[in-house]
């Protein structure tokens, strides 16, 4: 029953009482519409029902309704019906776009402000098998990922989620600098852009333009005093024999790097060395082992100097490069191989 | 270009670049080389002195170095 102003002594008919009852139950007389419509004052207390196959609007203007007036709005047509604020304001926590069979109550707080209380439950955004219900700036769906992928947090996506390949377990060793890198012609050779959890460095057939030049391995080219090692760094006499006594050092600290040999000159002999470093993808303490051979103090090829060390590095960054360096002269032969494993 | 360089091989790009040593690095290398040569010269001189002293003893005994090696086995 449309809103009325009753007068004293007015008598209502049975039909009017029935209509009044229907309105009280949230139903009541219906003004069926088939095209876009602008609410009028007489719609207060009635049901405005839209039935159109096309998109339509129901417009709400000010100065037509009083505080406390209500209008029931229903959309029974296939076209979407949108409740549109004309000169009045319309607030809602739901949506003002009504699909077929959506509806709700337009309640006027004042002559110029209404609230639309939707009777429709929030629409599910899910459409496809495997979809996940999530949220971006509104209810949203995350489509199922590829087989064997896992759900992963990612703040760069709209929903904060993505599907990603699960991290793999440990892998075997890979030669990072394919074919090795020649040392010839340089005093320092750096292999960069390394990303590995463990690193092995192998230097083969090295020699130097300066007799007895020392050879070092440096992670991240560091020459600060971060290397502590226990082991043998043995120097023999100039004439190698089975009874040569080596000078055994128990604690070796160096700011040049990890020593792996003293080189002969002019390719009269060749030496090599090996270093293994663990936890290279992390900061902090790392274990290393090293061994290498070297020429004697006169620079001959008898390889009397032997390094056999194990020790600790303390680093403030992951290892991303390995440097082979000599402190005197240039390398005139040799190859470095850098292996990585994850 | 200085006679000392750093060769940098980037395993991601496969590119190799050459960086000449700075003046400070060159000075350090030349200093290291001079110290090493001085050390080797000292060691060589000491070894020559030892060899000379050994030969004096061998001459007194009337033996050669091969004789000593045969005796010691």
HADDOCK unambig.tbl for C-alpha pairs under 7 A between the chains (distance, minus, plus):
assign (segid A and resid 176 and name CA) (segid B and resid 11 and name CA) 6.44 0.50 0.50
assign (segid A and resid 177 and name CA) (segid B and resid 11 and name CA) 5.81 0.50 0.50
assign (segid A and resid 186 and name CA) (segid B and resid 4 and name CA) 6.24 0.50 0.50
assign (segid A and resid 186 and name CA) (segid B and resid 5 and name CA) 5.15 0.50 0.50
assign (segid A and resid 186 and name CA) (segid B and resid 6 and name CA) 5.73 0.50 0.50
assign (segid A and resid 186 and name CA) (segid B and resid 7 and name CA) 6.24 0.50 0.50
assign (segid A and resid 187 and name CA) (segid B and resid 4 and name CA) 5.87 0.50 0.50
assign (segid A and resid 187 and name CA) (segid B and resid 5 and name CA) 5.90 0.50 0.50
assign (segid A and resid 187 and name CA) (segid B and resid 6 and name CA) 6.10 0.50 0.50
assign (segid A and resid 188 and name CA) (segid B and resid 5 and name CA) 6.66 0.50 0.50
assign (segid A and resid 188 and name CA) (segid B and resid 6 and name CA) 4.50 0.50 0.50
assign (segid A and resid 188 and name CA) (segid B and resid 7 and name CA) 6.18 0.50 0.50
assign (segid A and resid 189 and name CA) (segid B and resid 6 and name CA) 5.60 0.50 0.50
assign (segid A and resid 189 and name CA) (segid B and resid 7 and name CA) 4.70 0.50 0.50
assign (segid A and resid 189 and name CA) (segid B and resid 8 and name CA) 5.84 0.50 0.50
assign (segid A and resid 190 and name CA) (segid B and resid 7 and name CA) 6.14 0.50 0.50
assign (segid A and resid 190 and name CA) (segid B and resid 8 and name CA) 4.62 0.50 0.50
assign (segid A and resid 190 and name CA) (segid B and resid 9 and name CA) 6.11 0.50 0.50
assign (segid A and resid 191 and name CA) (segid B and resid 8 and name CA) 5.93 0.50 0.50
assign (segid A and resid 191 and name CA) (segid B and resid 9 and name CA) 4.86 0.50 0.50
assign (segid A and resid 191 and name CA) (segid B and resid 10 and name CA) 5.96 0.50 0.50
assign (segid A and resid 191 and name CA) (segid B and resid 11 and name CA) 6.86 0.50 0.50
assign (segid A and resid 192 and name CA) (segid B and resid 8 and name CA) 6.93 0.50 0.50
assign (segid A and resid 192 and name CA) (segid B and resid 9 and name CA) 6.04 0.50 0.50
assign (segid A and resid 192 and name CA) (segid B and resid 10 and name CA) 4.74 0.50 0.50
assign (segid A and resid 192 and name CA) (segid B and resid 11 and name CA) 6.19 0.50 0.50
assign (segid A and resid 193 and name CA) (segid B and resid 10 and name CA) 5.77 0.50 0.50
assign (segid A and resid 193 and name CA) (segid B and resid 11 and name CA) 5.90 0.50 0.50
assign (segid A and resid 193 and name CA) (segid B and resid 12 and name CA) 6.04 0.50 0.50
assign (segid A and resid 297 and name CA) (segid B and resid 40 and name CA) 6.38 0.50 0.50
assign (segid A and resid 298 and name CA) (segid B and resid 40 and name CA) 6.33 0.50 0.50
assign (segid A and resid 298 and name CA) (segid B and resid 44 and name CA) 6.82 0.50 0.50
assign (segid A and resid 327 and name CA) (segid B and resid 29 and name CA) 6.12 0.50 0.50
assign (segid A and resid 327 and name CA) (segid B and resid 32 and name CA) 6.44 0.50 0.50
assign (segid A and resid 328 and name CA) (segid B and resid 29 and name CA) 5.48 0.50 0.50
assign (segid A and resid 328 and name CA) (segid B and resid 32 and name CA) 5.76 0.50 0.50
assign (segid A and resid 328 and name CA) (segid B and resid 33 and name CA) 4.99 0.50 0.50
assign (segid A and resid 329 and name CA) (segid B and resid 33 and name CA) 6.84 0.50 0.50
assign (segid A and resid 330 and name CA) (segid B and resid 4 and name CA) 6.85 0.50 0.50
